[in-house]
Amino acid sequence: MTVQSKFGYQAYIICTSPRSGSTLLCKLLAATGVAGKPESYFHVPTLAAWQKSLNLQSRDYKKEVSALKAVFSASRSKGMGGSSLFGLRLQRKSASFFFDRLEFTHPDASSDLARFEAEFGKTCIIHLTRQDKLSQAISLIKATQTGLWHKAPDGTELERTSEPKEPDYDRELIRQTVEEVTLYEDEWSNWFSREGLDPYRITYDGLANDPETVLVDLISHLGFDGAVAKGIPLPVAKLADKVSEEWKTRYLLDEGLKGKKPNEMKP
C-alpha cells in the first residue's frame, strides 16, 4: 500500500536550472521511496522527443491532444516510481514549451499551475537555486566541455555525454554563461510572480552542506514522515575541483571583480 501525503499532494515540480544540485536532490528524493522518481521528463522541448524518451510511437495518435495525453500519462507513471507522488524536474529553458502544451491540452484552466494540476493533481512548487552564478556557470561549461556531468562518490562516472576532453578557460564564454544562468533565475522569479506563487525554496549550498536536513525538511513539507529521509547515502559527488577554483579566481581578476560577493557579480 502506497503512503499518501497528509497534505494531499499528488505531484511536485522542482523548478531549477543546470548545475544547481538537482541531480543530487532528485536521487535523494527517489531513494526515500515515498517521493516518486523525479527526472526531466520534458527536457527537450519537442513532442517527438518526449514520445521517444517514453517509448511512444507518434503514428499511434492521430491528434496532437491525444499524443500529449499519452505523454503526460506515461511520464506520470514513470515519475511516480510506485509511490503516490509524481516528481518532475523542470529546467527553465524547457518550461515555456511544456506549459504551452499544457495550455493546449487544458485550454479552460486559468493559469500554468491550474493546468498542471488539472493533469497531475495537487502540486507543490519547489525552487532549487544556486546563488553563486559564477560557480554555476563554470560548472556548466566544464561539464559541456569535458562531457562528464555526474560521478558517484567512489569516483566512477554516472553520466557522460562525450569522449573525455580537457576543459579550456574562456573568459567570454564564462561571461555569457553567467548571463544565461542569471536569466534562467530571473525567468523563474517572473513566473512565480505571474502565478502568484511562493515556492518552497532550497539552495545549492544548503543542499551541499547538509543534504540530510534539507531532505528531511522537504519530505516533511510534502506531507510524509521525515524519518524516511534519514541515513540515505550520497548518490553523487561534487565535480568542482582545483581547475574550477583557478578559473573562478582568474575570471574575477580578468573582470575586476576580485573581492566582490556572488550577488554583486550580476552582469
LOLOMI-379791 format. One record per atom (N, C-alpha, C): x, y, z. Coordinates in steps of 0.1 Angstrom, whole numbers, padded with zeros to 4 digits, always signed. Each point is the difference from the previous one (the first is absolute). Layout:
BEGIN
XYZ;...
! end
This chain:
BEGIN
+0008-0012+0000;-0008+0012+0000;+0009+0012+0000;-0002+0010-0010;+0008+0012+0000;-0005+0010+0010;+0010+0007+0005;-0003+0010+0010;-0004+0013-0006;-0011+0006+0005;-0005+0012-0006;+0005+0012+0008;+0001+0011-0007;+0004+0013+0006;-0011+0005+0009;+0003+0003+0013;-0010+0005+0009;-0005+0014-0004;+0007+0006-0009;-0005+0013-0005;-0007-0001-0013;-0001-0012-0005;-0008-0002-0013;+0008+0002-0012;+0013+0002+0001;+0008+0002-0012;+0001-0013-0009;-0002+0002-0013;+0001-0011-0009;+0012+0002-0010;+0006+0012+0001;+0011+0003-0009;+0009+0011+0005;+0012+0001-0005;+0008+0012+0003;+0009+0003-0012;+0003+0013-0002;+0009+0004-0010;+0013+0006+0006;+0011-0005-0003;+0013+0007+0004;+0004+0010-0011;-0003+0012+0002;+0004+0011-0009;+0014+0004+0001;+0008-0002-0010;+0014+0001+0002;+0007+0004-0014;+0013+0000+0000;+0009+0002-0011;+0012-0008+0001;+0007-0002-0011;+0012-0010+0000;+0010+0003+0011;+0006-0010+0006;+0010+0000+0009;-0004+0007+0013;-0012-0002+0005;-0005+0005+0012;-0002-0010+0011;+0005-0012-0003;-0001-0011+0010;-0013-0008-0002;-0006+0001-0011;-0013-0007-0002;+0001-0015-0001;+0012-0005-0006;+0001-0014-0001;+0002-0006+0014;+0007+0006+0009;+0002-0005+0014;-0014+0000+0006;-0008+0011-0001;-0013+0001+0007;-0009-0011-0006;+0000-0002-0013;-0009-0009-0006;+0003-0015+0005;+0012-0003+0000;+0004-0013+0004;-0003-0003+0015;+0002+0010+0008;-0003-0001+0014;-0015-0002+0002;-0008+0008-0007;-0015-0001+0001;-0004-0014-0004;+0005-0005-0011;-0004-0013-0005;+0004-0011+0010;+0011+0002+0007;+0005-0010+0010;-0009-0001+0012;-0008+0010+0003;-0009-0001+0011;-0011-0010-0001;-0004-0003-0013;-0011-0010-0003;-0014+0006+0001;-0001+0013+0004;-0013+0006+0001;-0002+0012-0009;+0011+0004-0006;-0001+0013-0008;+0002-0002-0015;-0004-0011-0005;+0001-0003-0014;+0014-0001-0006;+0001+0002-0013;+0013-0001-0007;+0001+0012-0008;+0004+0012+0006;+0001+0012-0008;+0011+0000-0010;-0003+0004-0012;+0009+0001-0011;-0005+0011-0009;+0009+0003-0010;-0004+0011-0010;-0008-0007-0012;-0012-0004+0003;-0008-0007-0010;-0003+0008-0012;+0001+0014+0001;-0003+0008-0012;+0012+0009-0003;+0012-0005+0001;+0012+0007-0002;+0001+0006-0013;-0001-0008-0011;+0001+0005-0014;-0013+0005-0004;-0001+0013-0004;-0013+0006-0002;-0006-0003-0014;-0003-0013-0002;-0008-0004-0012;-0008-0012+0004;-0012-0001-0006;-0009-0012+0003;+0007-0013-0005;+0007+0001-0011;+0007-0012-0005;+0010-0005+0009;+0008+0009+0006;+0010-0004+0010;-0007-0006+0012;-0011+0005+0005;-0007-0005+0011;-0004-0014-0003;-0006-0002-0011;-0005-0013-0004;+0011-0011-0001;+0011+0004-0006;+0012-0009-0001;+0005-0004+0014;+0001+0010+0009;+0006-0003+0013;-0009-0009+0008;-0013+0000-0003;-0010-0008+0007;-0004-0013-0008;+0007-0003-0011;-0003-0011-0008;-0014+0000-0006;-0005+0012-0004;-0013+0001-0006;+0001+0002-0015;-0008-0006-0008;+0000+0002-0014;-0009+0011-0005;+0005+0010-0007;-0008+0011-0005;-0011-0005-0009;+0002-0010-0008;-0010-0005-0009;-0012-0006+0007;+0000-0002+0012;-0011-0006+0008;-0010+0011+0004;+0003+0013-0003;-0009+0011+0004;-0003+0009-0011;-0013+0001-0004;-0004+0008-0012;-0001+0015+0004;-0002+0003+0012;-0001+0014+0004;+0010+0003+0011;+0005+0013+0000;+0010+0004+0009;-0004-0001+0014;-0013+0003+0003;-0004+0000+0014;+0000-0015+0005;-0003-0009-0008;+0001-0015+0004;+0014-0004+0003;+0009+0005-0009;+0014-0003+0002;+0006+0006+0013;-0004+0012+0003;+0004+0007+0012;-0006-0007+0012;-0012-0004+0000;-0006-0007+0011;+0007-0013+0003;+0004-0007-0011;+0008-0012+0002;+0014+0003+0006;+0006+0010-0004;+0013+0004+0005;-0001+0004+0015;-0010+0008+0004;-0002+0003+0014;-0003-0012+0008;-0008-0009-0005;-0004-0012+0008;+0013-0009+0002;+0008-0001-0011;+0012-0009+0001;+0010+0006+0010;+0002+0014-0001;+0009+0006+0009;-0004+0000+0014;-0014+0001+0002;-0005-0001+0014;+0003-0014+0006;-0002-0010-0008;+0003-0014+0005;+0015-0001+0004;+0009+0004-0009;+0014-0001+0003;+0004+0009+0012;-0005+0012+0000;+0003+0010+0010;-0005-0004+0014;-0010-0008+0001;-0005-0005+0013;+0009-0011+0006;+0006-0008-0009;+0009-0010+0005;-0006-0009+0010;-0013-0003-0001;-0006-0010+0009;-0005+0007+0013;+0002+0013+0001;-0005+0008+0012;-0013+0007-0004;-0005+0008+0009;-0012+0008-0002;+0002+0014-0006;+0013+0003-0002;+0004+0013-0004;+0008+0001-0013;-0004+0009-0009;+0007+0002-0012;+0010+0011+0002;+0013-0003-0004;+0010+0009+0002;+0006+0005-0014;+0001+0013-0002;+0005+0005-0012;+0011+0010+0002;+0011-0001-0007;+0010+0010+0000;-0002+0008-0013;-0001+0013+0001;-0003+0008-0011;+0010+0011-0002;+0009-0001-0010;+0009+0011-0003;-0007+0012-0007;+0005+0012+0003;-0007+0012-0005;+0000+0000-0015;+0011-0005-0006;+0000+0002-0015;-0010-0009-0007;-0005-0010+0007;-0011-0008-0007;-0014+0002+0006;-0001+0009+0010;-0012+0002+0007;-0011+0007-0009;+0004+0010-0008;-0010+0007-0008;-0007-0009-0010;+0007-0009-0006;-0006-0009-0010;-0009-0010+0008;+0004-0005+0011;-0008-0009+0008;-0013+0006+0004;+0001+0012+0006;-0013+0007+0004;-0009+0003-0012;+0006+0003-0011;-0007+0003-0012;-0008-0012-0004;+0006-0012+0000;-0007-0012-0004;-0011-0004+0011;+0003+0003+0012;-0011-0002+0010;-0012+0009-0002;+0003+0012-0005;-0011+0010-0003;-0008-0006-0012;+0007-0006-0009;-0007-0005-0012;-0009-0012+0005;+0005-0008+0009;-0008-0011+0005;-0011+0004+0010;+0002+0010+0007;-0010+0005+0010;-0003+0015-0002;-0007+0003-0011;-0002+0014-0003;-0009+0008+0009;-0008-0007+0008;-0009+0007+0009;+0006+0003+0013;+0011-0005+0004;+0007+0003+0012;+0006+0014-0001;+0000+0007+0012;+0004+0014+0000;+0014+0004+0001;+0009-0010+0004;+0014+0003+0002;+0008-0012-0003;+0013+0002+0000;+0009-0012-0002;-0001-0010+0011;-0001+0005+0012;-0001-0010+0012;-0014-0007-0001;-0010+0007-0003;-0013-0006-0001;+0000-0011-0011;+0006+0003-0011;+0001-0010-0011;+0008-0012+0004;+0011+0003+0007;+0008-0012+0005;-0008-0008+0010;-0007+0006+0009;-0008-0007+0010;-0011-0007-0006;-0006+0005-0011;-0010-0007-0007;+0005-0013-0006;+0012-0001-0003;+0006-0012-0006;+0007-0009+0010;+0006+0006+0011;+0008-0008+0009;-0005+0001+0015;-0010+0008+0003;-0005+0000+0013;+0007+0011+0009;-0004+0001+0012;+0005+0011+0009;+0015+0000+0000;+0006+0011-0002;+0014+0001-0002;+0007+0010+0009;+0012-0005+0005;+0009+0008+0008;+0011+0006-0010;+0002+0013+0001;+0010+0006-0008;+0013+0002+0008;+0011-0005-0005;+0013+0001+0007;+0010+0008-0009;+0007+0009+0006;+0010+0008-0008;+0014-0004+0006;+0007-0006-0009;+0014-0003+0003;+0009+0009-0007;+0008+0008+0007;+0009+0010-0006;+0014+0000+0005;+0009+0004-0009;+0014+0002+0004;+0003+0014+0000;+0003+0006+0012;+0002+0014+0001;+0013+0005-0006;+0010-0008+0000;+0013+0004-0006;+0000-0004-0015;-0004+0010-0008;-0002-0002-0014;+0013-0002-0008;+0011+0005+0005;+0013-0002-0006;+0004-0015+0001;-0002-0006+0012;+0004-0014+0002;-0010-0009-0008;-0012+0004-0001;-0010-0007-0008;+0004+0000-0015;+0004+0012-0005;+0003+0001-0014;+0013-0008-0003;+0010+0000+0009;+0012-0007-0002;-0003-0015+0000;-0008-0005+0009;-0004-0014+0001;-0007-0004-0013;-0009+0008-0005;-0007-0003-0013;+0010-0001-0012;+0009+0010-0001;+0010+0000-0011;+0009-0013+0001;+0005-0003+0012;+0009-0011+0002;-0007-0013-0004;-0013-0002+0004;-0007-0012-0003;-0002-0001-0015;-0004+0011-0007;-0002+0000-0014;+0013-0003-0007;+0011+0006+0004;+0013-0002-0007;+0006-0014+0002;-0001-0005+0013;+0006-0013+0003;-0009-0012-0003;-0013+0003-0001;-0009-0011-0002;-0005-0007+0013;+0007+0003+0011;-0004-0006+0013;-0009+0008+0007;-0012-0005+0003;-0010+0008+0007;-0002-0005+0014;+0001-0012+0003;-0001-0005+0014;+0008-0012+0002;+0005-0001+0013;+0007-0012+0004;-0004-0004+0014;+0002-0013+0003;-0003-0006+0013;+0010+0004+0010;-0004-0001+0013;+0010+0003+0011;+0013-0008-0001;+0000-0012-0006;+0012-0008-0002;+0008+0004-0012;-0004+0010-0007;+0007+0005-0012;-0004-0006-0013;-0008-0010+0000;-0005-0005-0013;-0010+0009-0007;+0000+0000-0013;-0008+0009-0007;-0014-0004-0001;-0009+0009+0002;-0015-0003+0000;-0006+0005-0013;+0005+0011-0005;-0006+0006-0013;+0011+0007-0008;+0002-0005-0012;+0010+0006-0009;-0007+0002-0014;+0002+0011-0006;-0007+0003-0013;+0010+0000-0012;+0013-0001+0003;+0010+0001-0011;+0013-0006+0005;+0009-0002-0009;+0013-0006+0003;+0007+0010+0009;+0008-0005+0009;+0008+0010+0009;+0008+0010-0007;-0001+0012+0005;+0008+0011-0005;+0003+0010+0011;+0012+0006-0001;+0004+0009+0010;-0008+0013-0002;-0003+0006+0012;-0008+0013-0001;+0010+0012-0004;-0006+0010-0006;+0008+0011-0006;-0006+0013+0006;+0007+0008+0007;-0004+0012+0005;-0004+0010-0011;-0012+0006+0001;-0004+0010-0010;-0008+0011+0007;+0007+0011+0002;-0006+0011+0007;-0014+0005-0005;-0001+0001-0013;-0012+0005-0006;-0011-0011+0001;+0003-0012-0001;-0010-0011+0002;-0005+0000+0014;+0009+0002+0010;-0004+0000+0014;-0010+0012+0002;+0004+0012-0006;-0009+0012+0002;-0014-0003-0006;+0000-0006-0012;-0013-0003-0006;-0008-0010+0008;+0007-0010+0006;-0007-0010+0007;-0005+0005+0013;+0007+0009+0007;-0005+0007+0012;-0013+0007-0004;+0000+0007-0011;-0012+0007-0005;-0012-0010-0002;+0004-0012-0006;-0010-0010-0003;-0007-0005+0012;+0008-0004+0010;-0006-0006+0012;-0007+0010+0009;+0005+0013-0001;-0007+0011+0007;-0014+0002-0006;+0000-0001-0014;-0013+0002-0007;-0010-0011+0004;+0005-0012+0001;-0009-0011+0005;-0006+0003+0013;+0008+0005+0009;-0004+0004+0014;-0011+0011-0001;+0003+0010-0008;-0010+0011-0001;-0013-0005-0006;+0001-0009-0010;-0012-0005-0006;-0009-0009+0010;+0007-0007+0008;-0008-0008+0011;-0006+0010+0009;+0007+0010+0004;-0006+0010+0010;-0012+0007-0007;+0001+0003-0012;-0011+0007-0007;-0012-0010-0001;+0003-0012-0002;-0011-0010-0001;-0007-0002+0013;+0008-0001+0011;-0006-0001+0013;-0009+0012+0003;+0004+0012-0004;-0008+0012+0002;-0013+0000-0008;+0001-0004-0013;-0012-0001-0008;-0010-0010+0005;+0005-0011+0005;-0008-0010+0005;-0005+0002+0015;+0006+0010+0006;-0004+0003+0014;+0005-0011+0009;+0012-0005-0002;+0006-0011+0007;+0011+0004+0010;+0000-0006+0011;+0011+0001+0010;+0006-0014+0001;+0010-0004-0008;+0004-0013+0000;+0008-0004+0012;+0001-0013+0003;+0009-0006+0010;+0014+0002-0005;+0009+0006+0007;+0013+0004-0005;+0011-0008+0006;+0009-0005-0009;+0012-0007+0003;+0011+0006-0007;+0012+0001+0007;+0012+0006-0007;+0010-0011-0002;+0008+0002-0010;+0011-0010-0003;+0009-0002+0012;+0004+0012+0006;+0009-0001+0012;-0006-0008+0012;-0013+0003+0002;-0007-0007+0011;+0000-0015-0003;-0003-0004-0012;-0001-0014-0004;+0014-0006+0001;+0010+0007-0005;+0013-0006+0000;+0006-0001+0014;-0003+0009+0009;+0006+0000+0013;-0007-0009+0010;-0013-0002-0002;-0008-0008+0009;-0011-0007-0007;+0003-0009-0009;-0011-0006-0008;-0010-0008+0008;+0003-0006+0011;-0010-0007+0007;-0010+0009+0006;+0004+0011+0006;-0009+0009+0006;-0010+0006-0010;+0006+0004-0012;-0008+0005-0011;-0010-0010-0004;+0004-0012-0001;-0009-0011-0005;-0011-0003+0010;+0004-0001+0013;-0010-0002+0011;-0011+0011+0000;+0005+0012-0001;-0009+0012+0000;-0010+0000-0012;+0006-0004-0012;-0008+0000-0012;-0011-0011+0001;+0005-0012+0004;-0010-0011+0001;-0011+0003+0009;+0003+0006+0011;-0010+0005+0010;-0009+0010-0006;+0005+0009-0008;-0008+0010-0006;-0010-0006-0010;+0005-0011-0007;-0009-0007-0009;-0011-0008+0006;+0001-0002+0014;-0010-0007+0007;+0003-0014+0003;+0013-0003+0002;+0004-0014+0003;+0009+0000+0013;+0002-0011+0006;+0008-0001+0012;+0015+0002-0004;+0006+0011+0005;+0013+0003-0003;+0011-0011+0003;-0004-0009+0009;+0009-0011+0003;+0005-0008-0012;-0009-0001-0010;+0004-0008-0012;+0011+0007-0008;+0003+0012+0004;+0011+0007-0007;+0013+0000+0007;+0001-0007+0011;+0012-0001+0008;+0009-0012-0004;+0013+0002+0000;+0009-0011-0002;+0002-0004-0015;-0004+0008-0009;+0001-0003-0014;+0014+0004-0005;+0008-0010-0006;+0013+0004-0004;+0000+0010-0012;+0010+0008+0000;+0001+0010-0011;+0002-0008-0013;-0009+0004-0010;+0001-0008-0013;+0009+0006-0010;+0004+0013+0001;+0009+0006-0009;+0011+0008+0007;+0011+0003-0006;+0011+0008+0005;+0001+0013-0006;+0006+0010+0007;+0003+0013-0007;+0010-0002-0010;-0002+0008-0011;+0010+0000-0011;+0009+0012+0001;-0003+0010+0008;+0009+0012+0002;+0014-0005+0004;+0010+0005-0006;+0014-0004+0004;+0009+0012-0001;+0013-0003+0000;+0010+0011-0001;-0001+0009-0012;-0004-0007-0011;-0002+0008-0013;-0011+0010+0002;-0011-0005+0006;-0011+0009+0002;+0004+0013+0008;+0007-0002+0011;+0005+0011+0008;+0009+0009-0007;+0009-0006-0008;+0009+0008-0008;-0007+0009-0010;-0010-0006-0007;-0008+0008-0010;-0007+0011+0007;-0006-0003+0012;-0007+0010+0007;+0009+0012+0004;+0011-0003+0006;+0010+0010+0004;+0004+0008-0013;+0003-0007-0010;+0005+0007-0013;-0011+0009-0005;-0012-0005-0001;-0011+0008-0005;-0002+0013+0008;-0001-0002+0013;-0002+0012+0009;+0011+0010-0002;+0012-0004-0002;+0011+0009-0003;-0001+0007-0013;-0004-0008-0010;-0001+0005-0014;-0011+0010-0001;-0011-0002+0008;-0012+0009+0000;+0001+0011+0010;+0010+0000+0008;+0002+0011+0010;-0011-0002+0011;-0003-0013+0003;-0011-0003+0010;+0006-0006+0013;+0013-0002+0000;+0006-0007+0012;-0004+0007+0013;-0005-0008+0009;-0004+0006+0013;-0015+0003+0001;-0007-0001-0011;-0015+0002+0001;-0007-0012+0003;-0012+0001+0006;-0008-0011+0004;-0007-0005-0013;-0004-0013+0000;-0007-0006-0011;-0012+0008-0005;-0008+0006+0010;-0012+0007-0005;+0003+0014-0005;+0013+0004+0000;+0004+0013-0005;+0006-0002-0014;+0000-0012-0005;+0007-0003-0013;-0010-0002-0011;-0013+0004+0001;-0009-0001-0011;+0004+0009-0011;-0001-0006-0013;+0004+0008-0011;-0009+0012-0002;
! end
